[in-house]
Structures are given as structure tokens and as C-alpha cells.
Amino acid sequence: MPEDGAEVIQARLAERLGVTPVSVSEMVRRLHETGFVKFGPKRTIELTEAGMELANATVLHSTESWSAFWSTF
């Protein structure tokens, strides 16, 4: 979302993910409690350094997994 210029807020996350706002609220609460997100101005949601590391590792792992999968064909 930040790449499209929109602020990351719970309502936009719910819409983008196709889930209920309640589900996003619970997910964000858990991510906040574990230190992966923080709240910015106007209750925007921002990744912490730990959150960014986890996101990058997840994307890298996902990319490597898909590459490995497709290389078997």
C-alpha cells in the first residue's frame, strides 16, 4: 500500500485483503503486541524495524520457494 501513496489504515487493509475490519483489528493488535507494527499519526499502521525484517525475509523465502518449485519442471 505505501507504494500506491495511500496511508495504511485498518479499513484499507481489510478492503485490500478481502477480510472483515474485525479480523484486521485483531491481526494488527497481535502484530503491535509482538513489536512488528507501530501506530503513526492518525492511527496509521507502520512496520517497525523488526516488522520490516520479517516482511523482507518472508518475501525472500516465498520467492525462493517459488523459484525452487518452478525449477523442478
N, C-alpha and C positions, 0 to 999 in steps of 0.2 A: 503494500500500500504506500509506503513512503515514496516509492519510485513514481507513483502517479500524482504526487503532490498533496494527497489528502491526508489530513491528520488521522492517526489511528485511534479510534474510539470504539467502545464496545458495540455500539449499534452497527457500525460499518463492518467490524469483524464478523458479527452474526450474519449480516447480509452476504458478505463475501464467502463465508464458509458454508452458508446454507443451513445454519443451525439456529436454535432459539437464542434470544438475548440472555435467558437464564443460564443456558449452557455456557455461553461465553463468559458471563459474570463469574461462574464457578471456576472455569478454567483460568481466568485472569487472576482470581483470588489465590488459587494454588500457585500459580507462577510467581505472584508477588511474594507470597509467604516463603517460597524457596529461593527468592533472590534473583529470579530470571527476568522480571519486569519491574519497572517503577512507574509511578504516575507523574506526568508532567503537568504543565499548565492546562487548565480547563479539563482535567481528568483524562488527558491523552495518555496513551499507553506507549511506553518506550522500553526497548530491551536494555538491560544492564550489560556490563561487560561480560559477565558470566552467561547471560542470555544470548548475546551475540556469538560467543564461542560455541555454545551448544547448537545454535542455529547453523552456524558455518559447518560444524562437524556433522550435523545431520544431513545437510545438503551434500557435503562431500561424500559421506557414506552412501547416501542414496544414489549419487551419480556413479560412484564406483560400483555399486551393486548392479545398477542397470547396465553399465559397461561390461561387467563380467557376465551378466545374463546374456546380453546380445552377442558377446564374443563366442558363445558356445554353439552358435548356429552357422 
